[in-house]
Amino acid sequence: MGSAAAETVQRMEDPFGYTLAKHTPGEQFGVRVAVRAFLSGAAPVQERHKAAGWLERHLGEHEHEVEAVVPSEFLVRVQRFLRAARIDDVLMVSVNDVPVERADDKAAPVKDNLDSMVSEGIASLSSSKRVDSIVIEAFGSNDQFEVQMQLQFRPVHPRKAPGLMLYIWALPHELVRRNDESEFFYEDRINEVIADKAAIQRLEADSRARMETTASLFEAYLMQQFPVERTSHEIDVDLHDITV
């Protein structure tokens, strides 16, 4: 599924040319979602150069916006968002593409570390540091999906681009490994499902419908915690290429 994942990341690329999604999902995920959240209160940066002003008016590429939500506030709001979504396990927090702390660097399994990871992220911020981006990755599960998500925040961003992005990679619960299932029987069961084209098509259609509901729910949680002006999302489902 490497090529499919790469194509998804490319489709999620911002029209101004910088890639919003740098994380490549693992091959075990077959449902991918991008949620764009446009926050209210963003202030435009005025260009003083005549050439830049002309380009902005004609191309819309050089005027930027500064979000009213500051980096430390973003982390606090994300903490509330994840808690509302019942996700307490955080993989990574990074500032300016530099990981503050990675959960996978530890020997112990990640569990209920949301508060500590957010605290580490806030502690890494300083008044002298310019923050261009903050990324937080987390994972969890419910009766519908096993999910891994990434939230990206850009305090300053091109005009018409979202200040906040939420990416979701999910595996339908029908394809999640069961507690009493050995690796051998799990692989055998998944390969059998994938080989049944009619069954996988039904599961894809059902997964898309369920993810529409899930994505709308996550959007509602974002609206509860952030001053969201509007949101939009896109869903890509491809269960044929998953590997276990």
C-alpha positions in Angstrom: 0.0 0.0 0.0 3.1 2.3 -0.1 2.1 3.8 -3.5 -1.5 4.3 -2.5 -0.4 6.1 0.8 2.0 8.3 -1.2 -0.8 9.3 -3.6 -3.0 10.1 -0.7 -0.4 12.4 0.9 0.1 14.1 -2.5 -3.6 14.7 -2.8 -3.6 16.2 0.7 -0.9 18.6 -0.3 -1.8 22.3 0.1 -2.3 24.2 -3.1 0.5 26.6 -2.1 3.0 23.9 -2.4 4.0 22.8 1.1 3.0 19.4 2.2 0.7 19.3 5.2 0.9 15.6 5.7 4.4 14.4 6.3 3.4 11.3 8.2 3.0 8.1 6.1 0.5 5.7 7.5 1.4 2.1 8.1 0.3 -0.5 5.6 -2.3 -1.9 8.1 -4.6 1.1 7.6 -7.1 1.1 4.8 -9.2 4.2 5.6 -7.6 7.7 5.3 -9.2 11.0 6.2 -8.2 14.6 5.9 -10.1 17.2 7.9 -9.4 20.9 7.2 -10.3 23.3 9.9 -10.3 27.1 9.2 -10.2 29.0 12.4 -11.8 32.4 13.0 -9.9 35.5 14.0 -6.9 35.0 11.7 -5.2 38.3 10.9 -3.7 38.9 7.5 -0.1 39.9 7.2 0.2 43.1 5.0 2.8 43.0 2.3 4.6 46.3 1.8 6.5 45.6 -1.4 4.6 46.6 -4.5 5.7 43.5 -6.4 4.5 41.2 -3.6 1.2 43.1 -3.4 0.7 42.7 -7.2 1.4 39.0 -6.9 -0.9 38.6 -4.0 -3.8 40.3 -5.8 -3.3 38.2 -8.9 -2.1 34.9 -7.6 -3.0 34.9 -3.9 0.3 33.3 -2.9 2.1 35.9 -0.9 -0.4 37.1 1.7 -0.2 35.1 4.9 -2.5 34.9 7.9 -1.6 34.7 11.6 -3.9 32.7 13.8 -5.4 34.2 16.9 -4.8 30.8 18.7 -1.2 30.8 20.0 0.9 27.6 20.2 0.5 26.9 23.9 -3.3 27.4 23.6 -3.4 25.0 20.7 -1.8 22.3 22.8 -4.3 22.8 25.6 -7.2 22.8 23.2 -5.9 19.6 21.5 -5.6 18.0 24.9 -9.3 18.7 25.5 -10.2 17.5 22.0 -8.4 14.2 22.4 -10.0 13.6 25.8 -13.4 14.3 24.3 -12.6 11.7 21.6 -11.5 9.3 24.4 -8.0 9.1 23.0 -5.3 9.2 25.8 -2.4 7.5 24.1 0.1 9.9 22.3 2.9 8.8 20.0 4.6 12.0 19.5 4.6 15.8 19.9 6.9 17.9 17.7 7.6 21.6 17.4 9.0 23.0 14.1 9.4 19.4 12.9 11.6 18.5 16.0 10.1 15.8 18.2 9.8 17.0 21.8 9.3 13.4 22.9 8.6 10.2 21.1 6.7 7.5 22.8 8.3 4.8 20.6 11.7 5.7 22.1 10.6 4.2 25.4 10.7 0.5 26.3 7.3 0.6 28.1 4.1 0.5 26.0 2.4 3.8 25.4 -0.6 4.2 27.7 -2.6 7.2 29.1 0.3 9.6 28.4 -1.8 12.5 27.0 -1.3 14.9 29.9 2.5 14.3 30.2 3.1 14.6 26.4 1.1 17.9 26.2 3.0 19.2 29.2 6.3 18.4 27.5 5.2 20.2 24.4 4.2 23.3 26.3 7.4 23.3 28.3 9.4 23.2 25.0 7.9 26.5 23.9 9.6 29.8 24.7 8.8 33.4 24.0 12.0 33.7 22.0 11.3 30.7 19.7 9.3 31.2 16.5 6.8 28.4 16.1 6.1 27.5 12.5 4.3 24.2 13.2 3.2 21.9 15.9 2.3 18.2 15.3 0.8 15.7 17.7 0.1 12.1 16.9 -2.1 9.8 18.9 -3.9 6.5 18.6 -6.9 4.7 20.0 -9.8 2.4 19.2 -13.6 2.1 19.5 -16.2 -0.3 18.3 -15.9 1.0 14.8 -12.2 1.5 14.1 -8.7 1.3 15.3 -7.3 4.8 14.6 -4.1 6.7 14.4 -4.4 10.4 14.0 -2.2 13.4 13.5 -3.1 17.1 14.2 -1.0 19.8 12.6 -1.2 23.4 13.5 0.5 26.3 11.6 0.3 29.6 13.5 1.2 31.4 10.2 0.0 30.0 6.9 -0.8 31.1 3.4 -4.1 32.8 2.8 -6.9 30.4 2.1 -5.0 27.5 3.6 -6.3 25.9 6.8 -4.5 26.7 10.1 -5.4 23.3 11.5 -5.4 19.9 9.8 -6.6 16.6 11.3 -5.5 13.4 9.6 -7.0 10.0 10.5 -5.8 6.6 9.5 -8.2 3.8 10.4 -8.7 0.1 10.3 -12.3 -1.3 10.4 -12.8 -3.3 13.6 -13.7 -6.3 11.5 -10.0 -6.4 10.4 -8.4 -5.7 13.8 -6.5 -8.5 15.4 -8.5 -10.2 18.2 -7.1 -10.6 21.6 -7.2 -14.4 21.5 -6.0 -14.6 17.8 -2.5 -15.8 17.0 -0.5 -13.9 14.3 -0.8 -16.9 12.0 -4.6 -17.1 12.2 -4.9 -13.3 12.0 -2.9 -13.2 8.8 -4.9 -16.1 7.4 -8.2 -14.5 8.2 -7.3 -11.1 6.7 -5.9 -12.6 3.5 -9.1 -14.6 3.1 -11.3 -11.5 3.5 -9.1 -9.5 1.0 -9.4 -12.4 -1.5 -13.2 -12.1 -1.5 -13.8 -9.2 -3.8 -17.5 -9.0 -3.1 -17.0 -9.1 0.7 -14.2 -6.4 0.6 -16.3 -4.1 -1.5 -19.2 -4.4 1.0 -16.8 -3.7 3.8 -15.3 -0.7 2.0 -18.8 0.8 1.5 -19.7 0.2 5.1 -16.4 1.6 6.3 -16.9 4.7 4.3 -20.4 5.3 5.7 -19.2 4.7 9.3 -16.2 7.0 8.8 -18.4 9.7 7.5 -20.1 9.6 10.9 -16.8 9.4 12.8 -15.2 12.2 10.8 -18.3 14.4 11.5 -18.1 13.6 15.2 -14.4 14.6 15.3 -15.2 17.8 13.4 -17.8 18.5 16.1 -15.2 17.9 18.8 -12.9 20.4 17.0 -15.6 23.0 16.9 -16.2 22.5 20.7 -12.5 23.2 21.5 -11.4 25.6 18.7 -12.9 28.8 17.2 -13.7 27.0 14.0 -15.1 29.1 11.2 -15.7 26.1 8.8 -14.5 22.6 8.1 -14.3 20.2 5.3 -13.1 16.6 5.0 -12.3 14.0 2.4 -12.2 10.2 2.9 -10.2 7.6 0.9 -11.0 3.9 1.4 -8.9 1.1 -0.1 -8.9 -2.2 1.8 -7.7 -4.2 -1.1 -4.0 -3.3 -0.5 -3.7 -3.7 3.3 -1.1 -6.1 4.5 -0.6 -7.6 8.0 
